[in-house]
Amino acid sequence: METQHSETGRSARHAFDAEWSYSPRVSTLFGAFTAIAVFGWVVSAFLSGIHFWAIPQIPAGAELSGSLQVVTSSWAYVFGVPLATLGAFYYLTTIVLSLWWFDTRHPLIVKILTPITATGVLASAYFVYLQLGVIGEICPFCMMSATASVLLFGLELSILRTSDFPATTVLVGDVGELLDRTRFRWLAVAAAMGLLTLAAFYGVTLAPVPGT
């Protein structure tokens, strides 16, 4: 069954069962979404590098304050993994999903992003609380990441509000065709670049550098 959906006032035919419509602003909103996700990833990758390389160089017993007190606290790790690294994976996921939307324009991807970005906001709110109410210090880069998470969720809500989608159960019926139309190699390239960058940051810590 061929149906139609429209994005910029013109209809385009697709072999999807679901029908939907986007406002002309959605492409711009998704462009901003992608840019902010990339910014969040850069900040998180930078903080990951600090955890991998700089923090181990701090002498034992050194008095820490400000950002260093935040990123070296017990709350900065989950099962030994820096929160910054988990954040990098989060932002990389949103980047890949936004690129997937640009590839297919299917609203199911918007629906998938909703709980992901909502979780990002809740996690960021908790981490901001820890900085202000428990640790008593602020990490500017952590606050940048928190701001990026809030902006991503806000853009996600704007996309939902300016669009006309059927129920998620209807959209799920398009999964087979959606996967068939997806150019996975481009998504894989984007994901691989992000993962390899993090791996390279960690690999530096394994280099035989004198005095480390």
C-alpha positions, -999 to 999 in steps of 0.1 A, spaced: 0 0 0 15 34 -10 6 64 11 17 100 13 33 122 38 42 159 35 70 179 50 73 212 31 38 215 17 45 190 -11 35 154 -9 60 126 -15 50 90 -22 66 63 0 58 26 4 50 30 41 17 20 56 16 49 81 7 84 71 21 115 88 29 152 82 57 175 93 57 213 94 83 231 73 102 238 105 110 202 113 141 199 91 155 231 108 147 218 142 164 185 135 194 203 121 196 222 154 191 190 173 220 174 155 243 203 160 236 204 198 240 166 200 275 170 184 283 198 208 273 176 238 294 147 224 325 169 221 321 181 257 316 146 270 345 133 249 367 160 263 357 152 298 363 115 291 399 124 281 403 143 314 392 111 332 414 88 312 446 109 312 447 139 334 431 127 366 455 97 370 484 123 370 471 141 401 494 134 430 478 114 459 466 136 487 464 167 465 438 193 476 412 196 449 386 222 443 362 234 416 358 212 386 383 187 397 364 181 429 333 173 408 349 150 383 369 131 409 340 126 433 325 91 438 294 104 420 314 109 388 315 72 381 291 43 375 306 9 381 340 25 374 329 41 342 331 79 341 298 96 337 313 117 310 319 86 289 284 74 294 273 109 283 294 105 252 276 73 244 243 91 250 251 119 226 265 96 200 232 77 201 212 109 195 235 118 167 231 85 149 193 86 154 190 121 141 211 111 110 187 81 106 158 106 106 174 126 78 180 94 59 144 82 61 122 110 75 102 84 94 84 96 126 91 64 144 126 77 150 111 108 166 91 85 189 123 66 198 141 98 206 115 110 230 122 86 260 159 89 253 161 127 255 137 126 285 161 103 303 190 126 294 172 155 311 164 135 342 199 123 345 213 158 340 189 173 366 202 147 392 239 155 384 232 192 387 216 186 420 247 167 431 270 196 421 249 223 438 235 204 468 260 177 477 295 184 463 292 221 466 312 228 435 304 233 398 320 218 367 314 242 338 317 214 312 292 193 331 268 222 331 273 226 293 264 190 289 233 194 311 222 224 290 227 204 258 205 177 273 177 201 281 179 217 246 177 183 230 145 175 249 130 209 241 137 204 204 122 170 206 90 183 221 89 211 195 92 185 167 63 165 182 42 195 187 45 207 151 39 173 136 9 151 130 18 114 137 -4 83 141 -1 61 172 32 44 179 16 10 173 7 21 137 43 34 131 58 2 143 41 -15 114 66 3 91 96 -12 108 104 -37 81 102 -11 53 120 14 74 150 -9 79 149 -19 42 152 18 32 179 27 57 214 33 44 231 17 74 266 22 61 264 60 67 250 55 102 278 29 109 304 54 98 291 81 121 289 56 150 324 42 143 340 76 142 326 85 176 335 52 192 370 51 177 377 86 190 368 75 226 389 44 221 418 66 210 414 88 241 416 57 263 444 42 242 466 72 251 466 59 287 481 26 276 510 43 257 545 37 273 551 74 281 579 79 306 568 92 340 532 81 337 
